[in-house]
Amino acid sequence: MDNLKIAFLGTPEISAHVLKGLVENGLDVILVVTKEDKVRGRGNKIEESPVALMAHELSIPCYKPHRINKEHGFLLEAKPDLLLTFAYGQILSEEVLSMGRLKPLNLHASLLPKYRGAAPIQYALRNGDKTTGVTLMEMVKAMDAGDIYAQEELAILPEDNYTTLSRRLSDLALSMAVHSLPLYAEGKLTPKKQDESLVSFCPTIKKEEEKLLLDQSPEGFVNQVRSLSEEPCGYLLLDGEMLKIYRAEVHSTEVLAPVGTILKAHRKEILLQLSKGIVNLSLLQRPGKKRLTAADFNNGSRIQGKVLQ
């Protein structure tokens, strides 16, 4: 393993965590590939990806190709033994996939073949799954369709949201990589074909899907909130303004008022009527304001009887 040269491809915070852990565990990451910088805010501030920032911290060469399938000369020059990806964000061509001495690998945050695609963590929460996991698989041109080399399950806790579950899965992905990569390099892992009859997909969450749905059960609403919290965060409209909902709990299955009505806003409760029951909105945020618990929100707002959309 001392001589295994790894090219690591990733973008978000969970990938940065794995990158740091690989280096801290003595693996030789010779270069990093991540998505291009973003321009955000009124001041057009340049924002690098978490993986880019981590690469700088670790003094590892970092590349940000617009289209890696056309801009990969740096990989040819580096001659890595292994390409390892975790939530990179671009589909790799067969030419790029062949640039390592070993078959390229991908860490995927689901128990494949379930939830192939870009949003496995969000879909697991949105669908109310009780378990998820991480899969180490061969990268092929088809999305998340390669042979499986390692897989480990993780229980989804009732209090998990997208942020907390991402962190836990990132820890699991790091542990799996540190344990499995030496065995893979030595040819000691046996690949397993995916069962195509069990395949499901999870495309990227679109902007319009961040609006919470009122026409659903309390359990469905709570799961949708969990799947979007803390980033990007689901929302409803209050007096035409976006009201972000970071946490909600099931209250009852009663239907006492028109859908969207705030039935009660007192002390620790902000009770919202859905089509199939009632939920308590327990952590909220108005535009430009701090996140507030229901109790604090109620101290400064009078929203009982209002209708959310």
Secondary structure, DSSP 4 states (H G I P E B T S, - for coil): -TT-EEEEEE-SHHHHHHHHHHHHTT-EEEEEE-PPPEEETTTTEEE--HHHHHHHHTT--EE--SSTTT--HHHHHH--SEEEEES--SPPPHHHHTSSSSPPEEEESS-TTTTBSS-HHHHHHHTT-SEEEEEEEE--SSTT-SPEEEEEEEEPPTT--HHHHHHHHHHHHHHHHHHHHHHHHTT----B---GGG--B-PPPPGGGGBPPSSS-HHHHHHHHHHHTTTT-EEEEETTEEEEEEEEEEEES---SSTTBEEEEETTEEEEEETTEEEEEEEEE-TTS--EEHHHHHHH---TT-B--
